[in-house]
Each structure stands twice: as structure tokens, then as C-alpha cells.
Amino acid sequence: MTAASTNATAKRGMRLDSDKVLAAACVAIPLIGLTLFFLYPMATVFLRSITTADGSYGFANYTEVLASKGFWRATQNSMAMGVATTIVSVFLGFIIAHGLHRCAFRGKWMIRGVIVLPLLAPSLVQALGLIFLLGRNGLVSRAIGTEVDIYGFWGLLIANTLYALPQAVMIIGASLVLLDARTYEAAEVMGAKPSRQFRDLTLPAIFFALLNSAFVVFIITITDFGNAAVIGGDYSVLATEIYTQVIGLRNFNMGAVVGIMLLLPTVISYVIERQSMKRQQGRHATNVQRFVPSFYAKRDIPMAAACFAVVAMILAVIGVVIYASFVKLWPYNQSLTFKHFDITLAGGYDSLWITIAISLGAAAGGTFLIFLMALGLRRLSGGISQMVQVLAAMPAAVPGIVLGLAYILTFNSTSTPLYLLYGTAALIGIINFYHYHTQAFLTVMTGFRQFPMALEEAATTLGAGLGRTAVNVIAPFVAPMLVAVFFFLFMRSMVTLSAVVFLTTAKLDVAAVTIMRLDDAGLTSQAAAFSTCVMAVVCLALGGMKLAIILMTWAPQTSKEG
Amino acid sequence: MNNNIFKLTASAIAICAAAPVFADALTVYTSLEEEEIAIYLDAAKAAMPDLEIDLLRQSTGKLGARLLAEAGNPQADVIWGWAVTAMMDPQVLELLAPVEIAGTEALGPKFRDPDGRWFAQIGYMGAFCVNTARLADKGLPMPTSWADLAAPEFKDEILMPDPNESGTGYLHVNAVLQALGLEEGWKLLESVDPNMAQYTSSGSKPCKSARTGEYTVGISLAFTAMQSIEEGYPLAMVFPSEGVGYELEASGIMASSDQKDDAKRFLEWTMSDEAIALFREHKALVTVAGGELSETAANAGLPADISTVLAPVDFIESAGRQNEIKAEWREKLGR
């Protein structure tokens, strides 16, 4: 008896040790990736930012940037735009996520489908769509007879919100989907009205997600270049400032300075977020029952109306571009034609297929790495875990153009064997993943936060090691988030442009670059047609993957419920 | 020991991986327009069937950023048709090899580097894109000069690329300044500034916005204007009477290239009679003496003798002082 129990204790001791090793490996592998493919290139950029014109090191570039009027105006504009977009996107994102997960009405599949459209549409689509609709010669202006002027703050706010909204919905949704139904049943029994339930149960539980989504929206807004260039008019922001320095003036070092400065607000807002999160620890149910909302007219009708209004707006913006891709000469000759789909220039449709392969790779590899990292972080002590988390949340603060150039500077140097990656499809997959690392990481972390520690402890007590716990207990629990992250990475990799534009080569082109080339060549309608094809392909791919998931999970789920 | 094994493996992998990269294909970077590239490349392939060409096409600004970022380990063999003001940036010049290309001796001294690092037999021009439908709607007079654009009724109807972000923007600013002299030139630019709705980051964007009727006048490129007119947009191409800016498209061979013979062969082909004839058909500007204007160009309103509309641009000067001018523009007109 005694012998047996000591034996068991010894066994558990070993198990704990091997768990520690496994946990360390879980963090280490993604961390090596982050170091090689994010920290290292950014260090190269930092080195450029402190390289002065005569080749020596110093902070002269920084003092020059800080002294310029343009920089401060751009900073002010960026901050104002960041705050405004954050407020609007988190508010709307919350309404939509809440509508999807906590309200009962029909047609949710449509909301789910449409809300991600801005993510899978190439950036050109959103820009063209807004101009075709709201431009000075757009449909709305012509319909009401006076010219709306969207170029500037308001246009940029709309464009940024459309782009940020799906990401806000994804993160907030990740927390709402895991709220326990029984808590609400208990509240119901005790006579708490829905408004009270919302205030005292829902809001505190999703506080973390709201903060995270605010953080992501703010950061992606201040680093966005595409929207600012197309619809921002003369409303200059920090990202356009970088473009001017690097592309216009061929002055890398100054561009690098602005790029490095953009990291500051990220770190600051992340620290603020962490501080306010500290009060929020550890109040989670041990197991979770999915909440199935029942119809409540006073809540659900306005919520449904709000959701569908947003959806209609997104559909209009994207739909008008798809329509325009069939129009002979927008807006002057509205007869329909297929001729824009006959694309022979800029490499034609060739790039589409390789882009799908790259995107699948980035999504699969990325989701796996993020899962490992989130898993390992649960077992790591405070200090290290904090640092890893700040690092993992940083990539969004780097504008794509800065990241792309950093990759050239880093991986086109023969001083390390990493040089072998230069010019390969793999490197494009890698940059796509690290460019969108933050959103993916925060979504999974939001899901993990709600994973009850007790459940994990129970699994450990029952003798499951970290490996088994991860596969059999945690993975099924956070599966919805992993799927969301996979799709997110896939969609972004299909269409993202700013980072990869510097990594494609004479032999290797991706779809987003083909679209840019067509648009550069003045063939806007063909660019729209190509974008339509990309969207169709991505939708088909997503549909296929969804179907595969349903087929794969169908059997075990029915048996569980039965 | 371990280290040696690592190095050995690394270099073995490097050789395997690098082998296909350094195969026969010639890597060419260009900023020429897609449509012309397709035509010229077809002809080049017919003339030199054994020469394999891998081509990367990017806008002038992006290609510049890329060339400089790759400077530590350049990937291109040839730069073909890239804005000469960009090419003359000292950071770029030092990447180029001095090579004698047969045929370039026929070019005037303004159109080639005395050290043989670049030459330019072709070029492109700026132009105003005027939307005739919107012009009629608003009851505006057809502008024929920069001075016309200063009239108050053009308020918020004009777009122009920002010279700090776009080569086309600099092309226009530089042309005005060289044609009228610095003092008069700046005065004129400042008088048009209040009417500018936006300064854009892309050179073709003003024309594209004008052709869809978002704005009336887009200060942009002749190429985009001609193409838009051919597609059927209600657009007129106008060359300002002060003189229109133009830019040479220069070519050169990278000093790092290990295929200089093929590179030279390709560039010599671009100076052949066959290539020049093709250029005359498709380019607004060919610096080789003689020849006639193409039909498309004539239909769009390009004058038979282009030199009558061109501003007197000195490229050495315009490249040399561009940082000053851009900074001054930012100071005076930057938004």
C-alpha cells in the first residue's frame, strides 16, 4: 500500500517534470519563430533607424523626425482616427457579436457570412466600393443630387471601421460563445431581467475581450496605409508618412524611425490593458454549457435591425464592385459584359493558385503555433509569460510596408542560412502569419482565458499529462476559436498586399500583387474582376473547409449529445 | 567540428536551393507599363529565343525601395525602363556597372550617362486629364495651362500627385519650375494650390479619379490619359502651355550581375531597329532621332512634334536638386 502510493507519487513527479518540459517546448517553438521572423527583422529596422546619413550610429534621425511639423500633425491625425475607429468598431462589433451569440433571430448565417467579407476582399474592393457608392460622382451623390465629400476624416473612418469590424467581432465573439448558459438560467430563476443579466453577467465576463478588441482595432487603424491613401484625401497619418519617406524619398532610415515610433502606442496601450485586466482574474465556471438564446422581442428585434443594417452597408460596398466588374465602363456605360474577366496582362490568373497554397500553409502552421503558445503560456510563471505576451501582441503595430522591407533587409543577406528562404513561397506564408499574429494570438488567448482552470486540474489529477490534456480537453473547448483563427489567417493571406509586395519575385507572384499590377496599369475594371474571382475562390474554399469540418465533427458530437 | 558540419550542410543546402535561382534566366526589373511589356517581351523572345527572361514589374517608387533594400545582395541583372531621376540617385548609381551598349552612341548626351551606367531611349510625359462630361456639368472652361487652373471656379476640382510620394508629382513640379524659373514657378504652383482637392500618393490616380467623374482635372500621365480615352471615358488630354513635364526611362546593368553578357545582349536588342520601331508605335517619347507618331497617340491628341509641348527639362539638374525641391514643396504646399 505504502509502496504503491510512493510509486504513484514518483510517477506523478516525473509526469510533472515532463509536463514542464512540454510546456516549455510549447512556448519555445513559437517563440523561436517570433524571434527569427519578427524580432530579428525589427532589430534590423531599428538599426536602420539609428543609422545617420553619414553611416554612423546616433539618434539624429529621431530628433529630425520629432522636430518636423508634419510628423506631429500625422501623429495627431492618427490618434484621432485610432480613437474614433476604435469606439465605432468596438461598439458595432459588440452589437454584432452579441446579436450572433446571445440573441434569437433568423438569418444569422447571413450576418456571419457577410461580416467577414471585408477581410477576404482585396483592399482595392473596399476603396472602389466606397468611392462608387459615396464618392462625389457616386451612386448616393447622384441619387440625392448633391455631392457628398467623403475624402478625408469621415471616409477614412468608414473604411477603417469596415476593415476593423470583423476582427472586433471575432475577438468579442470568442468570449461570448463560451459564456455558461446555467449562470443565466440561475439569474432567470432569481428573476433578473435581461438588462440586469447583461450588466452583471455578460459585460464583466467579456470585459477582457472588449479591451483586446479595442487594442487590436486601435493598432491596426494607426498602421493602415491602404485606406488612408485611397480615401483619406489630405488627411495625413503616420502610415502615409512612412510611405512618403520610403517610397517617395527613398529614405529608409527616416521611414524606419516612424516605423519604430509606431511601436510605442502599442506597447503603451498593451500595458494599460494588462493593468486593467489584473482585477479581472479567475472567476470562471468549471464547465460550460452552450447558451441557446430564446426569443425576447424587446431585445432581439432592435438587435437584429442593427446587425442587418451594418450587414447591408458591407454588402453594398462589396456588391457594387462585383457589379462594376461586369459593367462596360463605370459609370458612363452601364451595359454589362464579361470582357473584364479576360485577363491576359500582369501574369493573368496564374498567381491565384499559388496564393491558395501559401494561404493554406500560413493558416495551418499559424493556427498550430498560436495554439502551442497559448497552451504553454498557461503553465508559465508571470514574468516570462508577460514578456512573451507583449511580444506576441506586437506585430500588428508594424505597418506591412515596414515589415516587408525588414524582411528583405534581413533575409536577403547571405550572412545567415536564413537567406535560403528569400524568394520562396514559404517566406511569403511566414510574413503573412507574423503580420497578422496579434489578432490570431489575442483571439485564441480570449478563448483560453475562459477555459476553466479547474477542468485542467481535474484532467491532471486523473493522470492526464499536458499533451493529453491539450488534445482531449483543451483543444475541443477552444476549437471554435482555432477555426476562426484559421479562417482569419487564410483570408488575410489570400488578399494582403502591403507586406508581400516586396517579397514577390520575378518568378513568384501572388494574387494581391496581380490586382495591384492591373490597377497600376490603369485597368481598374480588370482589377475589380480579378478581385471578384479571388473573393469567389476564397468563398468556395471557406465553404469547402466548413463542410469538411461539419462532416468530421458530426459523428462524435451527435453521440455526445445523445 | 560541429560547426564545420553545420557550415557544410548549410552550404550544401545553399547550393541545391540556389541552383534553380541562378539558372539561365535573366532577371529584369522594370517600371514600364504592363501593356507595353507584353508587346516588347514577345518581340524580344522572338529575336532571342535562347534567352530566358524573368521580369518583375513594379511602380517607380516601389521598385526603388526594393532595389535599395536588396542592395546588400542584389537580385536583378537588368534595370529596364525606370525613371531616370530615380536612377540618378547616388545610392542607385553605385549599384550599376559601366557598360558599353552598342547603339547607345546614337543617343544625345542628355540621354545617357557619361560613364555608361545608364541610357534612355524612351520616356513618358505628363498631361492634364480633363473630364469633359463633368466640365460641361459644372460649366467650366477647358483649361489649357497651369495658369487657367488658378481660376477660383476650379476650387476643389483638381487632383495632383504629391511630389514627395510620386515620381509623376515631381515630374510636374519640376517642369513648371524649370520652364518658368524658380521664382515664377513657385508663384504659379502656390496660386493653383487652393484649388487642389487632394495631393495623391499615386501618379495615375488623379487621371483615374477624373475619368470616373470624381473630379474635373487630374494632373497625371499622358499614358493613362490616352488609355482612358481609348477605353471610352469622356476625357480630354491637355498639355499645359507652360510646357509639359517628361521623364526618361533609363536602363542599365547591375554591377552584381553574373550574367552581364546576356544582360548586354538584351539591352542591345532594346536599341535595335526592331525595338525602336516598336517603341515609336507605343511610346509618347523616343529620344532616338527621326520617326513618326503612332496612330493611337495622334488620335488622343498628341502633337506630331512633341518637342513643341515639352518643358525644357535638364535631367542632371532635376535629379540633382530633387531633395531640395521636394523639401521646399513640403514646406510651402505640404498638407
Boltz contact constraints between the chains, C-beta under 6 A:
constraints:
  - contact:
      token1: [A, 135]
      token2: [B, 214]
      max_distance: 6.0
  - contact:
      token1: [A, 136]
      token2: [B, 214]
      max_distance: 6.0
  - contact:
      token1: [A, 137]
      token2: [B, 213]
      max_distance: 6.0
  - contact:
      token1: [A, 137]
      token2: [B, 214]
      max_distance: 6.0
  - contact:
      token1: [A, 229]
      token2: [B, 201]
      max_distance: 6.0
  - contact:
      token1: [A, 233]
      token2: [B, 198]
      max_distance: 6.0
  - contact:
      token1: [A, 234]
      token2: [B, 198]
      max_distance: 6.0
  - contact:
      token1: [A, 234]
      token2: [B, 335]
      max_distance: 6.0
  - contact:
      token1: [A, 244]
      token2: [B, 164]
      max_distance: 6.0
  - contact:
      token1: [A, 244]
      token2: [B, 165]
      max_distance: 6.0
  - contact:
      token1: [A, 246]
      token2: [B, 65]
      max_distance: 6.0
  - contact:
      token1: [A, 247]
      token2: [B, 61]
      max_distance: 6.0
  - contact:
      token1: [A, 247]
      token2: [B, 65]
      max_distance: 6.0
  - contact:
      token1: [A, 248]
      token2: [B, 164]
      max_distance: 6.0
  - contact:
      token1: [A, 248]
      token2: [B, 165]
      max_distance: 6.0
  - contact:
      token1: [A, 250]
      token2: [B, 64]
      max_distance: 6.0
  - contact:
      token1: [A, 329]
      token2: [B, 232]
      max_distance: 6.0
  - contact:
      token1: [A, 345]
      token2: [B, 34]
      max_distance: 6.0
  - contact:
      token1: [A, 346]
      token2: [B, 34]
      max_distance: 6.0
  - contact:
      token1: [A, 405]
      token2: [B, 69]
      max_distance: 6.0
  - contact:
      token1: [A, 408]
      token2: [B, 69]
      max_distance: 6.0
  - contact:
      token1: [A, 408]
      token2: [B, 70]
      max_distance: 6.0
  - contact:
      token1: [A, 409]
      token2: [B, 69]
      max_distance: 6.0
  - contact:
      token1: [A, 412]
      token2: [B, 70]
      max_distance: 6.0
  - contact:
      token1: [A, 412]
      token2: [B, 73]
      max_distance: 6.0
  - contact:
      token1: [A, 413]
      token2: [B, 72]
      max_distance: 6.0
  - contact:
      token1: [A, 414]
      token2: [B, 73]
      max_distance: 6.0
  - contact:
      token1: [A, 417]
      token2: [B, 10]
      max_distance: 6.0
  - contact:
      token1: [A, 420]
      token2: [B, 17]
      max_distance: 6.0
  - contact:
      token1: [A, 502]
      token2: [B, 66]
      max_distance: 6.0
  - contact:
      token1: [A, 506]
      token2: [B, 27]
      max_distance: 6.0
  - contact:
      token1: [A, 506]
      token2: [B, 54]
      max_distance: 6.0
  - contact:
      token1: [A, 506]
      token2: [B, 55]
      max_distance: 6.0
  - contact:
      token1: [A, 506]
      token2: [B, 56]
      max_distance: 6.0
  - contact:
      token1: [A, 507]
      token2: [B, 54]
      max_distance: 6.0
  - contact:
      token1: [A, 520]
      token2: [B, 59]
      max_distance: 6.0
  - contact:
      token1: [A, 521]
      token2: [B, 33]
      max_distance: 6.0
  - contact:
      token1: [A, 521]
      token2: [B, 34]
      max_distance: 6.0
  - contact:
      token1: [A, 522]
      token2: [B, 204]
      max_distance: 6.0
  - contact:
      token1: [A, 522]
      token2: [B, 224]
      max_distance: 6.0
  - contact:
      token1: [A, 522]
      token2: [B, 227]
      max_distance: 6.0
